[in-house]
Amino acid sequence: MKEAVKSIIKKVTLEMVYDIVDTRTTELRDDTRKQFSELRDDTNRRLSEIKDELREVRAEIRNINSRLDTLFTILLTGKREIPESKSRD
């Protein structure tokens, strides 16, 4: 009888340990998925911000290139005279 009780207690204890491990594993898996989702969302948000900034930089570069083209055209065609700077005495 004593051995049967020991065996039953051992089996019940093992089942309890397995249940606890399964529960904790599920909790850890859920936490990991949540953290990964938050990281992915943050990464996507930052990537979107970087793309927006890149669009702005490209627009600025186009604007600068346009200004340079205008200046080169003015210089090469001589259509406008560049005013001479006045020297200060």
C-alpha positions as CSV (number, residue, x, y, z in Angstrom):
1,M,0.0,0.0,0.0
2,K,2.8,2.4,0.9
3,E,4.4,1.9,-2.5
4,A,1.1,2.5,-4.3
5,V,0.7,5.8,-2.4
6,K,4.3,6.8,-3.3
7,S,3.7,6.0,-6.9
8,I,0.4,7.9,-7.0
9,I,2.0,11.0,-5.3
10,K,4.9,10.8,-7.7
11,K,2.6,10.7,-10.8
12,V,0.4,13.5,-9.4
13,T,3.5,15.6,-8.7
14,L,4.9,15.0,-12.2
15,E,1.6,16.0,-13.7
16,M,1.5,19.2,-11.6
17,V,5.1,20.0,-12.7
18,Y,4.1,19.3,-16.4
19,D,1.1,21.6,-16.1
20,I,3.1,24.4,-14.5
21,V,5.8,24.0,-17.2
22,D,3.2,24.0,-20.0
23,T,1.5,27.1,-18.5
24,R,4.7,29.0,-18.1
25,T,5.8,28.0,-21.6
26,T,2.6,29.3,-23.0
27,E,3.0,32.6,-21.0
28,L,6.5,33.0,-22.3
29,R,5.5,32.3,-25.8
30,D,2.7,34.8,-25.6
31,D,5.0,37.4,-24.1
32,T,7.6,36.8,-26.8
33,R,5.0,37.2,-29.5
34,K,3.7,40.4,-28.0
35,Q,7.3,41.8,-27.7
36,F,8.1,40.8,-31.3
37,S,4.9,42.4,-32.5
38,E,5.7,45.6,-30.7
39,L,9.2,45.6,-32.1
40,R,7.9,45.0,-35.6
41,D,5.4,47.8,-35.3
42,D,8.1,50.1,-34.0
43,T,10.5,49.1,-36.8
44,N,7.8,49.7,-39.4
45,R,6.9,53.1,-37.9
46,R,10.6,54.1,-37.9
47,L,11.1,52.8,-41.4
48,S,8.1,54.9,-42.6
49,E,9.6,57.9,-40.9
50,I,12.9,57.3,-42.6
51,K,11.2,57.0,-46.0
52,D,9.4,60.3,-45.4
53,E,12.7,62.0,-44.5
54,L,14.3,60.5,-47.6
55,R,11.6,61.9,-49.8
56,E,12.1,65.3,-48.2
57,V,15.8,65.1,-48.8
58,R,15.4,64.1,-52.4
59,A,13.0,67.0,-52.9
60,E,15.5,69.4,-51.4
61,I,18.2,67.9,-53.7
62,R,16.0,68.4,-56.7
63,N,15.4,72.0,-55.7
64,I,19.1,72.7,-55.2
65,N,19.9,71.0,-58.6
66,S,17.2,73.2,-60.2
67,R,18.7,76.3,-58.7
68,L,22.2,75.2,-59.8
69,D,20.9,74.6,-63.4
70,T,19.4,78.1,-63.4
71,L,22.6,79.7,-62.2
72,F,24.7,77.8,-64.7
73,T,22.3,78.8,-67.5
74,I,22.6,82.4,-66.4
75,L,26.3,82.2,-66.3
76,L,26.7,80.4,-69.6
77,T,24.2,82.5,-71.6
78,G,25.1,85.8,-70.1
79,K,21.5,86.9,-70.1
80,R,21.8,88.6,-66.8
81,E,24.6,90.5,-65.4
82,I,25.7,89.7,-61.9
83,P,25.8,92.9,-59.9
84,E,29.2,93.8,-58.7
85,S,29.6,94.0,-55.0
86,K,30.3,97.4,-53.6
87,S,33.5,97.7,-51.7
88,R,33.3,99.4,-48.3
89,D,35.8,102.1,-47.5
